[in-house]
Amino acid sequence: MKKCILIFNLILTILLISCNNLASENEISFDGIRKPKPPKAIGPPRILFVGNSHIEYFVSTPTLFKELCDANNININVQQLVTMGVSLDKVYYTNKTEANQNFSNIDKDGNYYDYVVLQESTPIALKNVEKYRTNLKLFAEKIHQNSPDAAIYVYQNMSPLSYTNSQYDKYHKELRKNTILAAAFIKNAGVLRVGDAVKDAYDGKNGYQYLKNNKDNLRDGKHVLHFLNDGGFLQAVLLYSTVFNTTPIIPKKLILSTGTGDNDNMRKQAVHNAISNPKALEEIAFSNR
């Protein structure tokens, strides 16, 4: 095990040296991967979410993030390119007309996008690092045309297995490693540590208990586990904490899911009723920023 860790750290060192010209101006964090530095915006900054149903399904991370920003007097424009159940390259080709229009837009400060979240599909992030890198590069190159200094956050996927599955930790570690390796070659990119935050929540950090009436309070699903209110809240607060390096003031109400049935939807709900332990989740999110 020690030998494997040594080899992995050596690989990271080589990657960082080879990418030094891209990272020299940025703070180093998360096992040596740089922390992206956002450009100076004239007017409200702009964030783009790219991914699949881990970004939006029962709950919407772009919506929750915007609500947190509004509650903290941060004026920000939120856009998204989200397609259910596909990889990043298919997100692009499915939304090619809209994507190309977005990427052709310009802003007077020299960067149309200030922040970008790129979320790859779990099968590719888990099994195909080369494809992972290629898909990240596809978007990075298009984004950099009119947003050369955008801060890019590569989404660290969570283990797709139930927490009670004996292979949960194995998948978590593999996804963590692959995200670091894939992000290392992208200019001004860091890691959005979703997988680590979810594992901490499952592990009971800060007093959080994921089981309620013997039911997982973070994720739900038969073939794909999607975020419920607790998980969506955790993800949105994590992104806010990562981008702004502070915990947000939580509004009394947020747009959250009423359930997982066909007749359920997202609507404004009291946080203290819809989220089982918001304080613990805030602390977990901040510790993974």
C-alpha positions as CSV (number, residue, x, y, z in Angstrom):
1,M,0.0,0.0,0.0
2,K,2.8,2.4,0.9
3,K,4.5,1.7,-2.4
4,C,1.3,2.5,-4.3
5,I,0.9,5.8,-2.4
6,L,4.5,6.7,-3.2
7,I,4.1,5.9,-6.9
8,F,0.8,8.0,-7.0
9,N,2.5,10.9,-5.4
10,L,5.4,10.7,-7.8
11,I,3.0,10.7,-10.7
12,L,1.3,13.8,-9.3
13,T,4.7,15.5,-8.9
14,I,5.6,14.9,-12.5
15,L,2.2,16.1,-13.7
16,L,2.6,19.3,-11.6
17,I,6.1,20.0,-12.9
18,S,4.9,19.5,-16.5
19,C,1.9,21.8,-15.9
20,N,3.9,24.4,-14.0
21,N,3.6,27.1,-16.6
22,L,-0.2,26.9,-16.2
23,A,-0.2,26.8,-12.4
24,S,2.5,29.1,-11.2
25,E,0.1,32.0,-10.3
26,N,-2.3,29.8,-8.4
27,E,-2.5,28.5,-4.8
28,I,-1.8,24.8,-4.5
29,S,-4.4,22.6,-2.7
30,F,-6.1,19.2,-2.7
31,D,-3.1,16.8,-2.9
32,G,-1.0,19.3,-5.0
33,I,-3.7,20.2,-7.5
34,R,-3.9,24.0,-8.0
35,K,-6.8,26.1,-6.8
36,P,-8.2,28.1,-9.7
37,K,-8.0,31.9,-9.6
38,P,-11.1,33.6,-11.0
39,P,-10.6,36.6,-13.3
40,K,-11.5,40.1,-12.3
41,A,-15.1,40.7,-13.5
42,I,-16.6,44.0,-14.6
43,G,-20.2,43.7,-13.5
44,P,-21.8,40.5,-12.2
45,P,-19.7,37.4,-12.8
46,R,-21.0,34.4,-14.8
47,I,-20.9,30.7,-13.9
48,L,-21.6,27.8,-16.3
49,F,-22.6,24.3,-15.1
50,V,-21.9,21.5,-17.6
51,G,-22.9,17.9,-16.8
52,N,-25.7,15.4,-16.3
53,S,-28.2,14.4,-13.6
54,H,-25.8,14.8,-10.8
55,I,-26.1,18.6,-11.4
56,E,-29.9,18.6,-11.6
57,Y,-32.5,15.9,-11.0
58,F,-34.6,15.8,-7.8
59,V,-32.9,19.1,-6.8
60,S,-31.0,21.7,-8.9
61,T,-27.5,22.7,-7.9
62,P,-27.5,25.8,-10.2
63,T,-30.8,27.0,-8.7
64,L,-29.6,26.4,-5.1
65,F,-26.3,28.0,-5.8
66,K,-28.0,31.1,-7.2
67,E,-30.3,31.2,-4.1
68,L,-27.3,31.1,-1.8
69,C,-25.6,33.9,-3.8
70,D,-28.7,36.0,-3.7
71,A,-29.1,35.5,0.1
72,N,-25.5,36.7,0.5
73,N,-25.8,39.7,-1.7
74,I,-23.7,38.3,-4.5
75,N,-25.0,39.1,-7.9
76,I,-24.1,36.3,-10.3
77,N,-25.4,35.1,-13.6
78,V,-26.0,31.3,-13.8
79,Q,-26.1,29.2,-17.0
80,Q,-26.2,25.5,-17.6
81,L,-25.7,22.8,-20.2
82,V,-27.2,19.7,-18.6
83,T,-28.3,16.5,-20.3
84,M,-29.4,13.4,-18.4
85,G,-27.3,10.3,-18.3
86,V,-24.5,11.2,-20.8
87,S,-20.8,12.1,-20.9
88,L,-19.4,15.6,-21.4
89,D,-18.8,15.1,-25.1
90,K,-22.4,14.1,-25.6
91,V,-23.6,17.0,-23.5
92,Y,-21.8,19.2,-26.0
93,Y,-23.0,17.5,-29.2
94,T,-26.6,17.3,-27.8
95,N,-26.5,21.1,-27.1
96,K,-24.1,22.1,-29.8
97,T,-26.1,25.1,-31.2
98,E,-26.7,26.6,-27.7
99,A,-23.1,25.7,-26.6
100,N,-21.5,27.3,-29.6
101,Q,-23.6,30.5,-29.1
102,N,-22.6,30.7,-25.5
103,F,-18.9,30.1,-26.2
104,S,-18.9,32.8,-28.9
105,N,-20.2,35.5,-26.5
106,I,-17.8,38.1,-25.3
107,D,-17.7,40.4,-22.3
108,K,-16.0,43.7,-21.9
109,D,-13.7,42.4,-19.1
110,G,-12.2,39.8,-21.5
111,N,-13.9,36.8,-19.9
112,Y,-17.5,35.8,-20.7
113,Y,-17.4,33.1,-18.1
114,D,-15.7,33.6,-14.7
115,Y,-16.4,30.1,-13.3
116,V,-17.2,26.8,-14.9
117,V,-18.2,23.5,-13.3
118,L,-17.4,20.4,-15.5
119,Q,-19.1,17.2,-14.4
120,E,-18.1,14.0,-16.3
121,S,-20.3,10.9,-16.3
122,T,-19.4,8.4,-13.6
123,P,-18.5,5.5,-15.9
124,I,-15.9,7.5,-17.8
125,A,-14.6,9.2,-14.7
126,L,-14.2,5.8,-13.1
127,K,-12.9,3.7,-16.0
128,N,-11.4,5.9,-18.7
129,V,-9.0,8.6,-17.6
130,E,-7.8,9.3,-21.2
131,K,-11.4,9.9,-22.3
132,Y,-12.0,12.0,-19.2
133,R,-9.1,14.2,-20.1
134,T,-10.2,14.5,-23.7
135,N,-13.7,15.5,-22.8
136,L,-12.5,18.1,-20.3
137,K,-10.1,19.5,-22.9
138,L,-13.0,19.7,-25.4
139,F,-14.9,22.1,-23.2
140,A,-11.8,23.9,-21.9
141,E,-10.6,24.8,-25.4
142,K,-14.1,26.2,-26.3
143,I,-14.5,28.1,-23.1
144,H,-11.0,29.6,-23.3
145,Q,-11.8,31.2,-26.7
146,N,-13.7,34.0,-25.0
147,S,-13.0,33.2,-21.4
148,P,-9.2,32.6,-21.3
149,D,-9.0,33.2,-17.5
150,A,-12.1,31.3,-16.4
151,A,-11.7,29.4,-13.1
152,I,-12.6,25.8,-14.0
153,Y,-13.8,23.3,-11.3
154,V,-13.6,19.6,-12.3
155,Y,-16.4,17.8,-10.5
156,Q,-15.2,14.9,-8.3
157,N,-17.9,12.2,-8.8
158,M,-19.1,10.3,-5.8
159,S,-19.0,6.5,-5.5
160,P,-22.0,5.2,-7.5
161,L,-22.5,2.4,-5.0
162,S,-24.6,2.4,-1.9
163,Y,-22.6,3.4,1.2
164,T,-23.3,-0.1,2.7
165,N,-21.7,-1.8,-0.4
166,S,-18.3,-3.3,0.5
167,Q,-16.8,-1.7,-2.7
168,Y,-18.0,1.9,-1.9
169,D,-14.5,3.0,-0.6
170,K,-12.7,1.4,-3.6
171,Y,-14.8,3.2,-6.1
172,H,-14.5,6.5,-4.1
173,K,-10.7,6.3,-4.1
174,E,-10.5,5.5,-7.8
175,L,-12.8,8.4,-8.7
176,R,-10.8,10.7,-6.5
177,K,-7.5,9.7,-8.1
178,N,-8.8,9.9,-11.7
179,T,-10.3,13.4,-11.1
180,I,-6.9,14.7,-9.9
181,L,-5.1,13.2,-12.9
182,A,-7.7,14.5,-15.3
183,A,-7.8,18.0,-13.9
184,A,-4.0,18.4,-13.8
185,F,-3.7,19.2,-17.5
186,I,-6.5,21.9,-17.7
187,K,-5.5,25.5,-17.4
188,N,-6.6,27.3,-14.2
189,A,-8.5,24.2,-13.0
190,G,-9.2,22.8,-9.6
191,V,-11.4,20.1,-8.1
192,L,-14.9,20.4,-6.7
193,R,-14.7,17.8,-4.0
194,V,-18.2,16.4,-4.1
195,G,-17.1,12.8,-3.7
196,D,-15.1,13.6,-0.6
197,A,-17.9,15.7,1.0
198,V,-20.5,12.9,0.3
199,K,-18.2,10.3,1.9
200,D,-17.7,12.5,5.0
201,A,-21.4,12.9,5.3
202,Y,-21.9,9.1,5.1
203,D,-19.1,8.6,7.6
204,G,-21.0,10.8,10.1
205,K,-18.6,13.8,10.2
206,N,-19.8,16.7,12.3
207,G,-22.6,14.6,13.8
208,Y,-24.4,14.1,10.5
209,Q,-26.6,11.0,10.3
210,Y,-27.5,9.9,6.8
211,L,-30.1,7.3,7.8
212,K,-33.6,8.4,8.7
213,N,-36.2,5.7,9.2
214,N,-33.7,3.3,7.7
215,K,-33.6,5.3,4.5
216,D,-30.7,7.1,2.9
217,N,-31.2,10.8,3.4
218,L,-28.5,11.9,0.9
219,R,-29.3,10.0,-2.3
220,D,-32.0,7.9,-3.9
221,G,-32.4,5.7,-6.9
222,K,-32.4,2.1,-8.2
223,H,-29.8,2.2,-11.0
224,V,-28.4,5.7,-10.4
225,L,-28.3,7.4,-7.1
226,H,-29.4,11.0,-7.3
227,F,-29.1,13.7,-4.7
228,L,-32.1,14.2,-2.4
229,N,-32.5,17.5,-0.5
230,D,-29.7,16.8,2.0
231,G,-27.3,15.9,-0.8
232,G,-28.2,18.8,-3.1
233,F,-27.9,21.2,-0.2
234,L,-24.4,19.8,0.6
235,Q,-23.3,20.1,-3.0
236,A,-24.5,23.7,-3.4
237,V,-22.9,24.9,-0.1
238,L,-19.7,23.1,-1.1
239,L,-19.6,25.0,-4.4
240,Y,-20.3,28.3,-2.7
241,S,-17.6,27.6,0.0
242,T,-15.1,26.5,-2.7
243,V,-15.7,29.5,-5.0
244,F,-15.8,32.2,-2.3
245,N,-13.8,30.5,0.5
246,T,-16.4,31.2,3.1
247,T,-19.6,29.6,4.4
248,P,-22.8,31.2,3.1
249,I,-25.6,32.7,5.2
250,I,-28.4,30.2,4.7
251,P,-31.8,31.7,3.8
252,K,-34.8,30.4,5.7
253,K,-36.3,28.9,2.5
254,L,-34.7,27.3,-0.6
255,I,-36.1,25.6,-3.7
256,L,-36.0,21.9,-2.8
257,S,-37.7,18.7,-3.8
258,T,-41.1,17.6,-2.3
259,G,-40.2,14.0,-2.9
260,T,-39.2,11.4,-5.5
261,G,-42.6,10.5,-6.9
262,D,-44.0,11.4,-10.3
263,N,-46.2,14.1,-8.8
264,D,-43.4,15.6,-6.8
265,N,-41.5,18.8,-7.9
266,M,-39.2,21.5,-6.6
267,R,-40.6,24.4,-4.7
268,K,-39.7,26.8,-1.9
269,Q,-39.5,25.1,1.4
270,A,-38.3,25.9,4.9
271,V,-34.7,24.7,5.2
272,H,-35.1,23.5,8.8
273,N,-38.0,21.2,7.6
274,A,-36.5,20.0,4.3
275,I,-32.9,19.4,5.4
276,S,-32.2,17.0,8.2
277,N,-29.1,18.7,9.6
278,P,-28.1,21.8,7.7
279,K,-25.4,22.9,10.2
280,A,-23.5,19.6,10.0
281,L,-23.7,19.7,6.2
282,E,-22.5,23.3,6.1
283,E,-19.4,22.2,8.2
284,I,-18.7,19.2,6.0
285,A,-19.0,21.4,2.9
286,F,-16.6,24.0,4.2
287,S,-14.0,21.4,5.3
288,N,-13.9,20.1,1.7
289,R,-13.7,23.5,-0.1
